[in-house]
Amino acid sequence: MSRRSKSSDRWLKEHFSDPFVQRAQSEGWRSRAVFKLEEIDRRERLLRPGQTCLDLGAAPGAWSQYARGRVGRNGRVVATDILAIPQLPGVEFVQGDLGEEEVLNELLRLLPGRQVDIVLSDMAPNLSGVDVIDQPRSAYLAELALEMSARILKPGGGALIKVFQGTGFRELVQSARGRFARVRVVKPVASRSRSPEMYLLAMQFRLV
């Protein structure tokens, strides 16, 4: 058996024995990632009824699914991903690459002016396992999410952005501190311990 096959087998065994995977399946969530957002939201009260939320890198849709329930009937969730996702009631979805002008313009058309209360980004590249390749790709997506946040957030709004420690991490945190009054990095329990992923929590957006 090849090294990749052995690695894949280990991942599958770990995945299906994961209590968060089992809980997501039993509760009807689209992925275990929902529990990362739920934990941070419970502590920080990111999402509230009546808010407008933009979910970047939404596939397969668990964060949008959760956000839709939290913002309620008077709130709004707009989501985007390069991958298609099955329709979610009450979620407006734009498929495409956020780095492409056509996709960006469609999102700005749906969200004109500064009407967004919270930006969520669980965007991550397809990881190759090679740090010198993966880290710049991850940093680029985090920077893209931060730039989008600065463009569409209301004053006082917030953002939760997946980040990976490494090249560009410190600069990203500094950039966020220039735009938000409160910035810190958090790692929810549902993030696998061996994963380098963390989340940049940036609150109280300031127009500069």
C-alpha positions as semicolon CSV with decimal commas, in nm:
position;residue;x (nm);y (nm);z (nm)
1;M;0,000;0,000;0,000
2;S;0,136;0,345;-0,090
3;R;0,218;0,612;0,166
4;R;-0,073;0,822;0,034
5;S;-0,316;0,532;0,067
6;K;-0,206;0,469;0,427
7;S;-0,241;0,839;0,505
8;S;-0,585;0,848;0,343
9;D;-0,696;0,546;0,542
10;R;-0,581;0,707;0,867
11;W;-0,763;1,030;0,779
12;L;-1,086;0,846;0,701
13;K;-1,073;0,648;1,024
14;E;-1,005;0,963;1,225
15;H;-1,271;1,159;1,038
16;F;-1,555;0,915;1,093
17;S;-1,464;0,854;1,458
18;D;-1,446;1,229;1,524
19;P;-1,719;1,324;1,776
20;F;-1,772;1,657;1,599
21;V;-1,832;1,478;1,269
22;Q;-2,078;1,243;1,438
23;R;-2,255;1,529;1,611
24;A;-2,280;1,732;1,288
25;Q;-2,436;1,435;1,111
26;S;-2,684;1,368;1,390
27;E;-2,788;1,735;1,418
28;G;-2,818;1,796;1,044
29;W;-2,524;2,033;0,996
30;R;-2,334;2,029;0,668
31;S;-1,992;1,989;0,830
32;R;-1,812;1,974;1,164
33;A;-1,683;2,328;1,096
34;V;-2,008;2,464;1,237
35;F;-1,885;2,393;1,589
36;K;-1,584;2,620;1,544
37;L;-1,814;2,910;1,462
38;E;-2,066;2,816;1,729
39;E;-1,799;2,817;2,002
40;I;-1,658;3,155;1,902
41;D;-2,005;3,302;1,857
42;R;-2,112;3,178;2,199
43;R;-1,815;3,356;2,360
44;E;-1,810;3,671;2,150
45;R;-2,173;3,718;2,039
46;L;-2,068;3,771;1,677
47;L;-2,409;3,704;1,528
48;R;-2,734;3,863;1,639
49;P;-3,089;3,891;1,505
50;G;-3,133;4,139;1,221
51;Q;-2,768;4,144;1,112
52;T;-2,631;4,119;0,758
53;C;-2,358;3,857;0,725
54;L;-2,118;3,776;0,441
55;D;-1,977;3,423;0,444
56;L;-1,660;3,378;0,235
57;G;-1,547;3,028;0,141
58;A;-1,888;2,897;0,239
59;A;-1,883;2,542;0,096
60;P;-2,028;2,306;0,202
61;G;-2,246;2,561;0,381
62;A;-2,235;2,487;0,755
63;W;-2,135;2,840;0,857
64;S;-2,408;2,995;0,639
65;Q;-2,653;2,742;0,779
66;Y;-2,564;2,846;1,134
67;A;-2,556;3,219;1,055
68;R;-2,898;3,202;0,891
69;G;-3,045;3,069;1,214
70;R;-2,870;3,331;1,426
71;V;-2,961;3,644;1,224
72;G;-3,323;3,537;1,202
73;R;-3,604;3,640;0,969
74;N;-3,501;4,005;0,967
75;G;-3,137;3,930;0,898
76;R;-2,954;3,844;0,578
77;V;-2,682;3,597;0,479
78;V;-2,487;3,628;0,153
79;A;-2,238;3,351;0,080
80;T;-1,973;3,281;-0,181
81;D;-1,735;3,002;-0,274
82;I;-1,546;2,882;-0,577
83;L;-1,738;2,553;-0,531
84;A;-2,112;2,512;-0,575
85;I;-2,318;2,427;-0,268
86;P;-2,666;2,277;-0,244
87;Q;-2,924;2,550;-0,193
88;L;-2,975;2,678;0,160
89;P;-3,312;2,840;0,235
90;G;-3,269;3,210;0,302
91;V;-2,905;3,225;0,188
92;E;-2,806;3,421;-0,124
93;F;-2,516;3,245;-0,296
94;V;-2,260;3,367;-0,550
95;Q;-2,033;3,103;-0,701
96;G;-1,685;3,199;-0,811
97;D;-1,337;3,310;-0,713
98;L;-1,342;3,615;-0,484
99;G;-1,017;3,727;-0,645
100;E;-1,194;3,771;-0,979
101;E;-1,348;4,110;-1,058
102;E;-1,675;3,965;-1,185
103;V;-1,741;3,782;-0,858
104;L;-1,637;4,081;-0,647
105;N;-1,868;4,310;-0,843
106;E;-2,161;4,072;-0,799
107;L;-2,109;4,070;-0,423
108;L;-2,083;4,450;-0,415
109;R;-2,404;4,469;-0,619
110;L;-2,582;4,251;-0,364
111;L;-2,429;4,446;-0,075
112;P;-2,403;4,809;-0,184
113;G;-2,259;5,061;0,059
114;R;-2,162;4,961;0,409
115;Q;-2,449;4,742;0,525
116;V;-2,259;4,431;0,643
117;D;-2,234;4,368;1,018
118;I;-2,010;4,064;1,015
119;V;-1,777;3,894;0,766
120;L;-1,701;3,526;0,815
121;S;-1,420;3,357;0,626
122;D;-1,332;2,990;0,649
123;M;-1,144;3,011;0,319
124;A;-0,847;2,778;0,277
125;P;-0,653;2,657;-0,025
126;N;-0,627;2,295;-0,131
127;L;-0,328;2,203;0,081
128;S;-0,032;2,033;-0,084
129;G;0,146;1,954;0,242
130;V;0,440;2,173;0,138
131;D;0,462;2,476;0,368
132;V;0,639;2,704;0,121
133;I;0,349;2,654;-0,121
134;D;0,057;2,635;0,121
135;Q;0,146;2,927;0,349
136;P;0,150;3,199;0,076
137;R;-0,180;3,068;-0,061
138;S;-0,337;3,074;0,285
139;A;-0,202;3,423;0,356
140;Y;-0,341;3,548;0,026
141;L;-0,692;3,424;0,110
142;A;-0,679;3,578;0,458
143;E;-0,564;3,909;0,312
144;L;-0,844;3,892;0,056
145;A;-1,099;3,842;0,334
146;L;-0,954;4,129;0,537
147;E;-0,961;4,361;0,236
148;M;-1,320;4,265;0,162
149;S;-1,411;4,333;0,523
150;A;-1,258;4,679;0,509
151;R;-1,456;4,751;0,195
152;I;-1,806;4,651;0,305
153;L;-1,830;4,653;0,687
154;K;-2,037;4,904;0,877
155;P;-1,846;5,109;1,135
156;G;-1,841;4,890;1,445
157;G;-1,869;4,568;1,242
158;G;-1,657;4,258;1,285
159;A;-1,476;3,980;1,101
160;L;-1,373;3,623;1,176
161;I;-1,105;3,501;0,934
162;K;-0,921;3,168;0,913
163;V;-0,545;3,216;0,931
164;F;-0,235;2,996;0,947
165;Q;0,079;3,088;1,136
166;G;0,380;3,143;0,914
167;T;0,497;3,390;0,653
168;G;0,275;3,697;0,645
169;F;0,087;3,612;0,965
170;R;0,230;3,892;1,178
171;E;0,174;4,147;0,901
172;L;-0,188;4,037;0,865
173;V;-0,252;4,086;1,238
174;Q;-0,089;4,430;1,224
175;S;-0,303;4,526;0,926
176;A;-0,617;4,421;1,112
177;R;-0,512;4,629;1,415
178;G;-0,498;4,935;1,192
179;R;-0,865;4,889;1,104
180;F;-1,028;4,732;1,410
181;A;-1,026;4,842;1,772
182;R;-1,010;4,486;1,907
183;V;-0,805;4,210;1,743
184;R;-0,697;3,871;1,870
185;V;-0,630;3,520;1,746
186;V;-0,841;3,229;1,873
187;K;-0,836;2,852;1,824
188;P;-1,168;2,680;1,893
189;V;-1,180;2,334;2,048
190;A;-1,332;2,190;1,729
191;S;-1,015;2,278;1,536
192;R;-0,805;1,963;1,526
193;S;-0,505;1,997;1,756
194;R;-0,254;1,911;1,484
195;S;-0,401;2,167;1,244
196;P;-0,213;2,498;1,216
197;E;-0,540;2,681;1,155
198;M;-0,652;2,959;1,386
199;Y;-0,901;3,242;1,351
200;L;-0,836;3,613;1,344
201;L;-1,115;3,779;1,542
202;A;-1,138;4,149;1,455
203;M;-1,411;4,360;1,614
204;Q;-1,522;4,724;1,616
205;F;-1,428;4,819;1,262
206;R;-1,308;5,178;1,216
207;L;-1,329;5,380;0,898
208;V;-0,983;5,523;0,829
